[in-house]
Amino acid sequence: MDIKRMKQFLLVEGFLSAATYMSGSFVLIFFIRQDFEYAYCGLFYIICYASAVVALLLIAGRTIRRPRIWMAAGMLVLALSYGSYLVLPPSYALILAPIPFGAYIPLYWLPFNTRYMELTKATDRGVASGIMFLIFPLIGIVFPLIGGAMIEVLDYSAIFLFAVVLLVANTLLIAVLPAFSPQPVRNEIIFDKMGKGLSTGFLLEGVQEGVIWITIPLLSFGFTQGELGLGGLLAVFALGGALATILVGRVTDVKGRRGLFAKVGALAAGSLIMLSAAMQDVLSYTLVMGVMNFFLPIMWIMLLALSIDLAEKHKGEAVFTREVLLNAGRLIGSCITFALLFFAITWISGDSALRVSHALAGVSVLLIGLFRLKRPIGSK
């Protein structure tokens, strides 16, 4: 690993994580506070992921020749998304804010992940992936609490403005840090090198994310009924993820068997997501979700590391293929959640529809544990 360059990547990721946890964690609650129904939260993410998928399809087969500019553009369009809450009526923000949010996903993450993975080799990739995933839960232990406190002391405008400031500062960091080199990044889909099992795994991971990124904040807010309490719950959940990342990455670099660890993480996390959907008190819900957030990052880390292992000489293409599958899955997951929240409301309560959606995310993760995730390179 190139530690010096890696630190620069992690600094940029840290600024992004702070903005995400401080402001992004509360976006859906912002709409709930404006008396929007739960179903509109699903619509928000449908627009977001549809925008991401369209952007990915538009750049498929093309080469990112200036990754630094793409990453900087990603930060600016994300700042535009958060800034829209400051100037637009909520009904307009619901439709317009997710469009730049969706565009940011390929603009930023394609060059970031490709460049980061180019710093690794097979013998240290698990640790490197773990370090990258570690930043989010570490930041997540503190910044949801800060965001919740700012909302209760000031208002929602404060967290959105602070996110814009952080993202603009991050844009300047990307512009000046030498780690973000100008080598081109190729965007091609390589399902053949990934294999059916791993490709399906990424799609199902996306389905799970498309669901729980809606259900977790809404279910958690239902228990706390306050932004500061929600921030506290999210901080506890993040702690479990922080504990898992480095340990598992190191073990798999030494011992191998990334596929086995991915399966164990998927089976455990999927079961716990389904269990958490049935929890009726905040203590049980927090305990189950905290343990779940220990296992879920194990699956994320190992799937990413496996994809690069299987396409060692095609890292950019592997990252692009993963991003296409993830966002297609996220779109499917958000559509499922929206449909349940919108159509089931006549038969069951919004809370019950949320819980059913949440349980389906667990089923999606469980299925990942049933696939053969790794195959010999070059096998047919």
TADA-V245490 format. One record per backbone hydrogen bond with DSSP energy under -1.0 kcal/mol. NH is the residue of the N-H (numbers start at 0). CO is the residue of the C=O. If there is no record, write none. Layout:
NH,CO
NH,CO
//
This chain:
2,0
5,1
6,2
7,3
8,4
9,5
10,6
11,7
12,8
13,9
14,10
15,11
16,12
17,13
18,14
19,15
20,16
21,17
22,18
23,18
24,19
25,22
26,23
29,25
30,26
31,27
32,28
34,31
35,30
39,36
40,37
41,37
42,38
43,39
44,40
45,41
46,42
47,43
48,44
49,45
50,46
51,47
52,48
53,49
54,50
55,51
56,52
57,53
58,54
60,186
61,58
63,184
69,65
70,66
71,67
72,68
73,69
74,70
75,71
76,72
77,73
78,74
79,75
80,76
81,77
82,78
83,79
84,81
85,82
87,83
92,88
93,89
95,91
96,92
98,95
100,96
101,97
102,98
103,99
106,102
107,103
108,104
109,105
111,107
112,108
113,109
114,110
115,111
116,112
117,113
118,115
119,116
123,120
124,120
127,123
128,124
129,125
130,126
131,127
132,128
133,129
134,130
136,132
137,133
138,134
139,135
141,138
142,138
145,141
146,142
147,143
148,144
149,145
150,146
151,147
152,148
153,149
159,155
160,156
161,157
162,158
163,159
164,160
165,161
166,162
167,163
168,164
169,165
170,166
171,167
172,168
173,169
174,170
175,171
176,172
180,178
184,63
186,61
193,189
194,190
198,194
199,195
200,196
201,197
202,198
203,199
204,200
205,201
206,202
207,203
208,204
209,205
210,206
211,207
212,208
213,210
214,210
215,211
217,213
218,214
219,215
220,216
221,217
222,218
223,219
224,220
229,225
230,226
231,227
232,228
233,229
234,230
235,231
236,232
237,233
238,234
239,235
240,236
241,237
242,238
243,239
244,240
247,243
248,244
249,245
250,246
251,247
252,248
253,249
254,250
255,251
260,256
261,257
262,258
263,259
264,260
265,261
266,262
267,263
268,264
269,265
270,266
271,267
272,268
273,269
274,270
275,271
276,272
277,274
278,275
284,280
285,281
286,282
287,283
288,284
289,285
290,286
291,287
292,288
293,290
294,290
295,291
298,294
299,295
300,296
301,297
302,298
303,299
304,300
305,301
306,302
307,303
308,304
309,305
313,310
317,313
318,314
319,315
320,316
321,317
322,318
323,319
324,320
325,321
326,322
327,323
328,324
329,325
330,326
331,327
332,328
333,329
334,330
335,331
336,332
337,333
338,334
339,335
340,336
341,337
342,338
343,339
346,343
347,343
352,348
353,349
354,350
355,351
356,352
357,353
358,354
359,355
360,356
361,357
362,358
363,359
364,360
365,361
366,362
369,366
370,367
378,375
//
